Amino acid sequence: LGLAYVGAGRMKEARPLLAEAIRRDPGNAAAHLYMGSVEGFAGNVDAAVAEYERAAALDPALKDDADYLTGRLYLSQGMDDEAREALRSAAAGRDERVARLSRDYLGRIEPGERMGASPWRLTGYLATEYDDNVTLNPEDPAVTEFPSTGKSDLRAVGYGLVRYLPLMDANGILGIEYGFYLSRHESLSEYDLTGHLPGVFYLWRREPVRLRVEYGLKYFDLDGADYLRRHEAKARLSVGKGDIARTDGLIRYRDDHYFGTTDRDAVEWAVGVEQQIYPWRSLDRQITVMLEVADRDSGNDYARSETGIGVSYFTDLNATWE
């Protein structure tokens, strides 16, 4: 039952059951392996690694899994050197599935180590949103064609992103991407949006520093009519440990055309702090709560401070699809 709780992400409930299993049978390698995941979820890195090592020592057949899980744990903590060593060991093991997953995670540290991994990436999400005052509010308040409706509505939102990564080496990643956005309102269909978002980017990373430079186009139609055409160039500098807590600085230039006539351009800078919390996480799935505080200045005497909270669900398709 303790193993099942870990698989479901119910780590607090799994801990006493696994501890009891280990007390009764200290040679239970699987219990030690899963206890490592419990300790890792709690942030006890040393204890987690000790459990993984104990599992591998008790049952050599679990060594590949133990190395892979150790590497993922180190990677989540921004400990790239330790993660690299563990993942390389797992990638060289006999378990083909674990080796493939390890190569993919190695690519997050050293893109050149993907070792034949596909350059194609596909991500997406579906969501339901509620807005108590539906409006299309561009970042530049000088654009006056967007009155607030004063009406509330429910909408369905979908977004898909395809990326092609022709260059992945020790210096970074070059990517070409195309995104598709769709929103449909329950009542206010005149506010339905359809968007096409092609772009190109380069990501340079040397932990704890990341720099992403990109250029993109955004084409949005509003209820079937021309709404927004945007050219955008931006650079984002991010400093932090792993993906848990980061401080970002952003500078962006955009040239907007609303309804094909209203022309606006602006330079925006922003500084923000992001903190991620994981209230539920299993080996290949997680729910993330993201807290973000930022100050922005978009020119035209328009500055604002923002505080946001978001909730997302992530599943590792490589881990769940065979």
PERAWO-V457628 format. One record per pair of residues at least 6 apart in sequence whose ideal C-beta (glycine too) atoms are under 6 Angstrom apart, sorted by the first residue. I is the first residue (numbers start at 1). GAP is how many residues later the second one is. D is the distance in whole Angstrom. If there is no record, write none. Layout:
I_GAP_D / I_GAP_D
This chain:
1_16_6 / 2_12_5 / 2_15_3 / 2_16_4 / 3_31_5 / 5_8_5 / 5_9_4 / 6_8_5 / 6_28_5 / 6_31_5 / 7_275_6 / 9_271_5 / 9_272_6 / 9_273_4 / 11_27_5 / 11_30_5 / 14_24_6 / 15_23_5 / 18_13_5 / 18_16_6 / 18_17_5 / 21_7_6 / 21_10_4 / 22_9_5 / 27_31_6 / 29_26_5 / 29_29_4 / 29_30_4 / 29_33_6 / 32_19_5 / 32_22_5 / 32_23_4 / 33_22_4 / 33_29_6 / 35_16_5 / 36_12_5 / 36_15_3 / 36_16_4 / 39_8_4 / 39_9_4 / 39_12_6 / 40_8_4 / 40_33_5 / 41_240_6 / 48_25_6 / 49_21_6 / 52_14_4 / 52_17_6 / 52_18_5 / 55_7_5 / 55_11_5 / 56_6_6 / 56_7_4 / 56_10_4 / 64_26_5 / 64_29_4 / 64_31_4 / 64_34_4 / 67_19_5 / 67_22_4 / 67_23_4 / 68_22_4 / 68_30_5 / 68_34_5 / 70_16_4 / 71_12_5 / 71_15_4 / 71_16_4 / 74_8_4 / 74_9_4 / 75_8_4 / 76_166_5 / 77_165_5 / 78_129_6 / 78_163_4 / 78_164_4 / 80_29_5 / 80_127_5 / 84_25_5 / 87_15_5 / 87_18_5 / 87_19_5 / 90_8_6 / 90_12_4 / 91_8_5 / 91_11_4 / 91_12_5 / 93_6_6 / 101_217_6 / 101_218_6 / 103_11_6 / 103_12_5 / 103_14_6 / 104_13_6 / 104_214_6 / 106_7_4 / 107_6_6 / 107_7_4 / 107_10_6 / 110_60_5 / 111_57_3 / 111_58_6 / 111_62_5 / 112_57_4 / 112_58_5 / 114_54_6 / 119_45_6 / 119_46_4 / 120_44_6 / 121_42_4 / 122_40_6 / 123_38_5 / 124_35_6 / 124_36_4 / 125_34_6 / 126_32_5 / 127_30_5 / 128_28_6 / 129_26_5 / 129_28_6 / 130_24_5 / 132_20_5 / 133_15_5 / 134_15_5 / 134_17_6 / 134_19_5 / 134_54_5 / 134_57_6 / 135_13_4 / 136_10_5 / 137_9_6 / 139_159_5 / 140_124_5 / 140_126_6 / 140_160_6 / 141_161_6 / 142_158_6 / 143_115_6 / 143_119_6 / 153_32_5 / 153_33_6 / 153_34_5 / 153_35_5 / 154_32_4 / 155_28_5 / 155_30_5 / 156_28_5 / 157_26_5 / 158_24_5 / 159_22_5 / 160_20_5 / 161_18_5 / 162_16_5 / 163_12_5 / 163_14_4 / 164_12_5 / 165_8_6 / 165_10_5 / 167_7_4 / 172_31_5 / 172_32_4 / 173_30_5 / 174_28_5 / 175_26_5 / 176_24_5 / 177_22_5 / 178_20_5 / 179_18_4 / 181_14_4 / 182_12_6 / 183_10_5 / 184_8_5 / 185_6_5 / 185_7_6 / 190_33_5 / 192_31_5 / 193_27_6 / 194_27_5 / 195_25_4 / 196_23_5 / 197_21_5 / 198_19_5 / 199_15_6 / 199_17_3 / 200_15_6 / 201_13_4 / 202_11_5 / 203_9_5 / 204_7_5 / 208_31_5 / 208_32_6 / 208_33_6 / 209_30_6 / 210_28_4 / 211_26_5 / 212_24_5 / 213_22_5 / 215_18_5 / 216_16_5 / 218_12_4 / 219_10_6 / 220_7_5 / 220_8_4 / 221_6_6 / 226_34_5 / 228_30_6 / 229_28_4 / 230_24_6 / 230_26_5 / 231_24_5 / 232_22_4 / 233_20_5 / 234_18_4 / 235_16_6 / 236_14_5 / 237_12_5 / 238_8_5 / 238_10_5 / 239_8_5 / 240_6_3 / 244_32_5 / 245_30_5 / 246_28_5 / 247_26_5 / 248_24_5 / 249_22_5 / 250_20_4 / 251_18_5 / 252_16_5 / 253_14_5 / 254_12_6 / 255_10_4 / 256_8_5 / 257_6_6 / 266_32_5 / 266_33_4 / 267_32_6 / 268_30_4 / 269_28_6 / 270_24_5 / 270_26_4 / 271_24_6 / 272_20_6 / 272_22_3 / 273_20_5 / 274_18_5 / 275_16_5 / 276_12_6 / 276_14_5 / 277_12_4 / 278_8_6 / 279_8_6 / 280_7_4 / 284_32_4 / 284_35_4 / 284_36_6 / 285_30_5 / 286_28_5 / 287_26_5 / 288_24_5 / 289_22_5 / 290_20_5 / 291_18_6 / 292_16_5 / 293_14_5 / 294_12_5 / 295_10_5 / 296_8_5 / 297_6_4
